[in-house]
């Protein structure tokens, strides 16, 4: 058994002290992942490790050399009991890192616990020691754990893969328990908040029960939701039997939360639904090359349109099916997905399969050109899922049937490759789907939403809701109008204006958002003056507005709509 001991005595300096004890191989290599499963970006966790030292059983210091950015080597240590000690700087409030201070001790073991090469399958014991003044903290984690002494916790993991995919939080917590389809669940919230716990329990239980019922069973025997309430942070990361969430406290249900959840609360429920759904799709049903992660380098797949896109489709649909939100609220959420798609010019540049493959260099690194050059495998992937669901229903099946087949295959040890969705659609309908699916995922053609939704009793009409003056998204600052985004097809970009320029005058008048909008509606050309960095530039700008198209969805035949919406 490998033994990790973690102490938090230096939490004020945001440091975690780790002691690792193990029987070493003749030449023992230790390493830390460069990324965390479920978040596709090289994050270089090893940059936060400090002062790595190794000792033999007699306490003598051993030579330990670092030979790669995230790897260390010990020599001539065959079957010796070795102790390795080091510190980790932990001040990353995100769901992917580690964070310690006087209010919260939070660890993703992927960025804290060094692993041992060729000992990845060894069972693990993790002990946590809290300083005296924090011994009242409670614990939340998906790992089996116990506490025989106040302020000391012992956790178990079957292997290193389970350890690094199981975050741990110690803090003052609001919590409640419930069962969904007989499976025990724990819901934990830390941070300053005034959550209506009874309402949260009522809604989250419905969501969990609906998802388990859809698949027929769950790939876990217990589940833990961990939520950190903050002012405005937002995000989530899935794990096999837990999820780590960070949310604006204003998104949590209030004491007077209306029967129809507010838009803020809907957003939080959608986040819970999304990460919970990942327990099936990502953590259990996986791309073939994600069965055994190589956490030293990128793991490329062009299938994130399935794993994130399908999940993004179901996260909102489950809210409706569970009875947590109304049909009107659900259609508003679908409208929001479609509007984002229609207002993204990058959909004509990048396919959703390309977007999936490029996640490592694009999705987590957005810039001023992102909307011009790329599409989101979350957003377009969700609409691809909608198209597939409606298309399959026209042929007597559904995406629900396909998801259950994926789950059954995963239970039998068969995972997802480039052919899987094509083959399953054919198996479910008896017809070839090569042309239809290729059109959805491997081209930049418009999705056939205008053809499919009317088949299910919804009218689909496009209209111009508003315009983007000169094709520029600007925000008014004391120094002028800051250009946040310049659409390539807009008059502003064609004149040479770019993102991060600061417009200070138009035709000799001080630039304001009101004046900017007024000139965009006029005819002719204008002289625009702007700073780019510290250089003063002049542009000749032609009038013009870029239309922002939105969709109007209305139910015209409720009976037809129910054949889709009610599964």
N, C-alpha and C positions, 0 to 999 in steps of 0.2 A: 504494500500500500504506500502511495505517495502521501506525504503529510505537508500541508501548507498551514502556516500560522500567520495571521495578519493582525497587526496592532495599529492603533489609531492615536497614539499618544501625541503626535505632532499634527493633529488635525487643524490647529490654528494656522499652521504653515502649509496646509493642504497636502500633507505628506502621509503616505501609507508605508509602513514597514512590513516587509514580507520575509518570512523564513521558510525555506523549502528543505525538507529532509527526505533522502532517498538512497537506495542501494544503486550505485553507479555501474554502468558498463565500462569496459576497458578504456574506451575513448568516448566520453559522454558529451553530447551536444545538447544545449538548452536553447530554446528559441521562443519568441513571442509573435503571435499573428500580426500581419500587417493590415488586415481588415477584419471586420466582424460580420458573420453570416447575416444576410438580410439587408445589408447596406453596402452597395457596390461602389466603393471608393477606397483606394489605398490610403490608410490613415496614419501609418507610421507610428503606431503606439509605442514603439521602443524608444522614441525620443524623450519620453517622460521617465525612463528608468535611470536611477542614479546609484552610484557606489555599489557595484556588484562585487561580492567577495565570497570565496568558497573556503571551507574548512574540513579537515578530516576528522575522524572519530576522536582523536586526541586533542583537537582544538587547534592544530597547526594550520596556518593559512596555506592554501594551494594556489598554484599558478592557474589563472583562468583568463583566456584570451578571447577577445571579440574578433571574429573574422568576417562577419557580414553585418549589415545594418541592424539585424534583429536576431543574431545568433552568437552564442558563446561556446567555447570548447574547453573541457577538462581532460587532462591526459593521465594515463597510468592509475586508474581508479577502480580497477576491476573488483566488483562486489564489496567495495568499501561503503560504509555509511557516511554520506556526504551531507554537509549543511551549506546551503547557499543563502546569503542574505543580501537584500537590496531595498532601496526606497523607490517609491513611485510618486511622482507629482500628480495630484488628483484634483483638478479644478475645471473639469469639463462638465457643464450642467446638462449636456445633451443625453439622449437615451443610449448613446453608443459608447460613452466613456466612463470615467470614474470621477467622483466629486465628494470631497469631504470638507466639512466645516462644523461649527457648533450646532447647526440645525439639522444636518443630514449627512449620513455616511452611505455612499452609493458606489457599488462596484459592478462593472462588467468584468468578470475574470479574464476575458479575452485581452484586456489591456493592462492586466495586473499580474497574472499568474504565468510565469515561465513554464513552458512545456518541455518534456524530455523526449528526445528522439529515440524511437524504438521502445518507448514505454508508454505510448499513447493509450493503450488499452488497460493499463493498471488501474485498479480502484483508487479512489482519492478520498482523503479526509481533509476538510478545511475547518480550521478553528479561528474564530474571531474574538478578539479581546478588546473590550471597550474601556476607556478610561473611567475613573470613578464618577466624574460629573456627568457622564453620558450613559450610565448603566441603566437608566430608566427607558432607553430607546427600545422600541419593538422591532421585530424583524419581519421582512417579507421576502420570499424567494420561492421559486418552484422546486428547489432541491429539498430532499428530506433533511430535517434539522431538529435539534433538541437543545435545551438549555437546562443544565443541572445546577448551575451557579449563576446568579444574577450578573448580567454584563458579559457573559461568556457563552458563545454559541458553537455547536459542532454540526457541520454539514457534511453530507456524503454525496459523492458522484460516482457513477459506474466507471467513468473514463474521462479523459481530458476533453473530448468533444462535448460531453454533457456539461462538464464544468464551465467551459467558456461560453456556453449557450444558455446560461442560467444566472441572470443578474441578481444582486442582493441589495436590499435597502434596509438601513437601520435608522430610525427616526421616531419622532412622536407622530402617531398615525391615527387616522379615523378609519375604522374598518367594519365590515359586516360580512357575514357568510350566507350562502344560499346553495341550494341544489338545483341543477338543471339536468333533467332526464336521469336523476339519480346520482349524478356526479357532483362531488363537493367543489365549491368555488369560494375563493376569498377575494374581496374587493378592498383595496387599501389606498388611502389618499394621504399624502403628506404635504407640508407647506400650509400657508395661511389661506383659509377658505371658510365658506359658510354653506357647504353643500347640504342639500335636502337629501339625507341618506335614505329615507323611506322611498322617495320617488326614484332615486338612482337604483335602488335594489329592485323595485318593481319593474323598471324598464330593462335593466341589464339581464335580469333573469329571463325575460321574454325573448330577448335577442339570442342569448346562448341556447335556450331550448329550441328555438326555431332553426338555428344552424345545425345543431346535433341531429334534429329530426330530419332535416334535408338529406344529410349523409347517411343516416341510419345508425350511426355510432360515432364515437370520438376516439382519436388516437392518443388520448391521455386519460389518466384515472383521477386527476385533480387539476385545478387551474387557479392561477393567481393573477389578478389585475393590479399593477402598481402604477399609481398616478401621482405625479408631482405637480401641484398647483402653483402657478407663477403669474406674473403680470400679463405677459403676452407671448411666451414661448409656446411652440406647438410641434408635436411629432410623436411617433410611436415606432417601436421595434418589436417584432414578433420573436417568440422563443417556443420550444416544444410544448411546454405546459404553463407558460406565463407570458405576459407582455409588459413592457415598460412604456409608459405614456407620460408626456409632459404637455400641460394644457393651460391656457389662460383660466384663471379662477372664475372669470365671468362666464365661461362655457359650462360650468357645472350647474346642476339644477338648483333653483332658488326655492326659498320657503313657499313662495306663491307661484311656482312654476305652473303655467296654464296646462290644461289637459292636452292641447296640441303643443308640443315642445317649441320653444323659441328657436330661432335660427341658430343662435349660439349653442344652445343645448343640443340641437340636432347635429351640429358639427362634432361635438364631443361623442355623442352616441355613434355617429358614423365612424369615428376613429376607433372606438371600442369594437364595433362590428368588423371593421377592416382587419385589425390586428388579430382578432379572435379567429376569423376565417382563415388566416394564414396558418393556423395550427394544422389544417388539412392541406391547403394549397401553398406550398413552399417548405414547411417543416416536415410534412409526411409525404405528400406528392411533390416530387422534385424533378428538375432537369437531370438527365442521366449523369452529366458531369458534376452535379452538385451532391451526388450520393456520398462521396468522400471529398470534402472541401480541401483544396490546397490553399492554405491561408498565407502562404509566402508570396503569392502572385495573383494577378487577376484571374477570375474564373469566367470566361466569356460564354455568353449564351444569347441567341437571338429570340429567346422565348419569354422574355419578361412581359411582353404583351399578354401572355397567358397568366403568368404568376402574379403580376401586379395589376394588369388590366382587368382580368376576370374578377379578381378580388375587389377592385374598385367598382365594378358593376354590381356585385352582390352586396357590398357593404350598405348601400342605400336601399336596394331592393328588400333586404332582410329587415330593415327598419319598418317598411310598409307591411311585409308579410307577417311580422310579429305583432302588428297592431300598435306599435309605438308611435307611428306617424300616420297621417291620413293620405288618401290617394292624391289629393291636391298638393300636399307637401312633397310627395314622392315625384310627381310630374314636374314640380318646380326644380327639384334636384336634377332630374334628367335634362330639363331645359338648360340648367346651368352647365352641365357637361357638354351639351351640344353647342351652346354659345361659345364656350372656351375653345372648342374645336374650330368653329367657323371663324373666329376672330384671330386664329393663329396662322399667319401666312406661311410659316415653316412647314405646314402640312403638305405643301406642294413641292417641298424640297427633300424631305426625309421620310422614308417609309417607317411604319411602326416596328418592323423587324430590325431595321437599321438602328432605330432609336434604342431598342433593347440591347443590341450588341455594343453600342457606343456609350452605354450607361457609365462606364468607368471613366470616361473623359469628358462627358457632356452633362448628364443629368444633375450631378451633384456640384457642378461647376458652372452655373448659369452666368451669363454676362449680357451686355447690352445687345448682342447679336442673336441671342438664343431664340427669341420669338421669330426672327427672320429665317433662321436656318434649320430649326429642329421641331420635332413633334414629341409629345409626351407619351410614353408607353403606358402611363397611368390613364391619361385622359382619352387618347384614341383607342387604347386597349380596352377601356370600359365600353366604348361605343362599338368596337369590333365584337365584343361579347354580346352586346344588345342585338347586333345584326345576326350573329350566329344563333342566338336564342330564338329570335323571331323566325329566321330561316328554317331552323330545325322544327319549330312548332308547325310551320306550314307543311312539313313532311311527316307529321305525326310523332315527333320526338320533342326534345327540349335540351337546353343547356344543362338543366338539372340532371337529366339522364346521363349526359356526358360527364358531368362532375362525379356522379356516383360510379361510373365506369372507371374513371381515373383513380378513384379511391380504392375500388376493388382491385384494380391492377397493382396499385402500390402495396396493398396488403399481401399480394402474391409475389411481391419483389420486382415488379415491372414498373419502370419509371418513364419519364416523358422525353421523347426525342423530336426531331423536326417533322417526323411523319405521323406522330401520334394523333393529333387532332384531325388530320385528313382521314386517317384510317377509322377512327371512332365515329366520325360523322357518316362515313360510308356504312359502317356496321350498324349504326342506329337507324339509317333510312333506306339502305339498299341502293344508294345512288352515289356516284362519284362527286367529290366536292373540290377537286383540284382547282378548277377555274374560279369558283366562288371565293375560296379561302385565299388563294393567291391574289385575287383582286383586292381583298381586304387588307392583307398584311405586306404584300410585296410591291404595291404600286402606290402612287400618290393621288390616285383618282378619288373623287368624292365617295364617301360611304353612301350606300343606297337607303338611307333612313327615310327619304321621301317616298320610297316605294314600299318599304316594309311596315312602317307604323300605320298607314291607312288600312292595311290588311287586318290590323288589330284594333280598329275602331278609334284611331286617333288622327285628327287632321294635322298636317305638317305644313306650315306656311312661314316663309322667310320674309323678314321686313327689316328696314333700317331703323334701328332704335336711336342711335346717336352717331356722331362723326368724330374723327380724330383730326383736328385742325392741322393742315399741311402734312398729315401723316406723322405728326410728332406728339409724343406723350411728354408733357412738361409739368413741372411743379414750380409754383411761385416761391421764390426765396428773396431775402432782403437785397441780395446782389443782382437779382434778375430772374429770368425764367430758365431753370435748369432742365435741359433736354435729357429725359430718362431713357427714351427709346425713339429710334428713327426708323420707321418702316421703309423698306427699300423702294416700294412702289409709290411712296408719298412725295409731294412737291418739296418738302423740306430736305429729304435725303438727296433728291435729284439736284437741289441747289448747292449741295455740299455741306449742309448742316449735319452734325453728328451727335451721337449720345455723349453726354458730359459737357457739351458746349453750354455756355451761359449767355442767353440772349439778353442784351441790355437796352436795345432801342429798335424801333420799327419806324421807318420814314422820319427819323428825327425825334420821335416821341418815346418816352420811357416805356419799356416793355412791361406790360401787365398781362395777366391771363385774360382779362376782359378785352383788352385791346387786341391781343393775339387772336382770340376767337372772332372778333369783329372783322379783322383784315382777311381771315381765311375765307369768309363768305363773300368778299368783294371780288371784283374782276381786276385784271391788270397785274403788274409786277411791283414789288416793293423792295426798298433797301433795308436790309436787316444787319444789325451790328451785334457781334458776339465775341466773347472771350473763349479761346480754346487754350486750356492751361493758362499761361500768363500773356498770351499773344492776342492782340486785338485784330479781328477779321471782319470783312464786309462781304455780304452775300446778296445776290439778286434773287428774290423769292417770288415765285408765281403763286397766285391765289389758288386755293383748292383744299378740299376736305376728303379724307379717306373714310369711306362708309364702314361702319361696324355693323355687321349683319347679325341679327338675332332670330331665334325660332319662336314661333307661337304654336303651342300644343293644346289641343282641345279634344276632349272625349266626345265622339259623335255616336258611338255605339258601345254602351257599357257592357253588354253581354259579350261582345268580341274582345273588349279590353280585359275582361275578367279571365278569359282563356289564357292570357299571358300573365297578368299581374297577380292572380291568385294561384299560380303554379298548377 
